[in-house]
């Protein structure tokens, strides 16, 4: 019974870690990729991303899921 509890606790930790990697995919144009399923898409510029991975390992890439903000529609004034 104790082994089953340890197994369930370990499985919960593993699944939480997998879900956490997906949560880091924010709506910014660039991502830092550190390893298998570990990325952080929280960079406005490639330079920001490169500074973050410098010395830590990993690489930077464009965020394939990035959606640019919609342009505000200008209102025409009526006189």
N, C-alpha and C positions, 0 to 999 in steps of 0.2 A: 504494500500500500504506500509506503514511504517513497519507493522508487517511482511510482505513478505520479505522485505529487511533485517530485523533482523534475520528472519529464515534462509535466504540464507547465511548470514555472519556466523551464528552459525554453520551451516552445513559445510561450507568451513573450519572452524577451526577444527571441529571434524575430517573431512576426512584428513586434513593435519597431524593431530596428529597420525592417524592410519598409514598413509604412512611413517611417520618419524620412527616409530618403526621398520618397515621392512628395512629401510635404515641403521639401526645400525647392521645388520647382516653382519659383515665383515668376511674375510677369516682368522680367527685365531682359534686355537683349543678349546678355552674355552669361555663360555658365562656366564654373570651375569644376572639373571632373577629377576626383581624387583617387578613385578606385572603383571596383565593381559595385554598381548601383549607389555610389556615393557622389552626389553632385550638389552644387549650390548655385542656383541661377539668381543671383542677387547683385548683378553688376551692370552699371549703365554704360561702361566703356570697356574695351578690350584691355586697356592699360590698367584699370582697376583690378581686373581679373588676374592679369599677369603678375602684378605686384603681390596678390594674395597667394598664388601658387609658388612664387619664387622661394626656393629653399625648403619647401614642403613637399615638392613632388606633385605631379599631376599636370594637367593641361587645360587650356581654355578653348571654348567653342561657342559658336552662335547658338542661342536658344531657339530650337526648332518650334517651340510652342509660344513664342513671343507674339503678342498681339499689340501693335502700336495703339496709343490712345486715339480716340476719334477726334477729328478736327472740330472745333467749335464752329457752328454755323453763324455767320454774321447776319445780324438783323438789319434790314433796310429801314431807315427812318422815313416815316411819312410826314410830310409837312402840311 
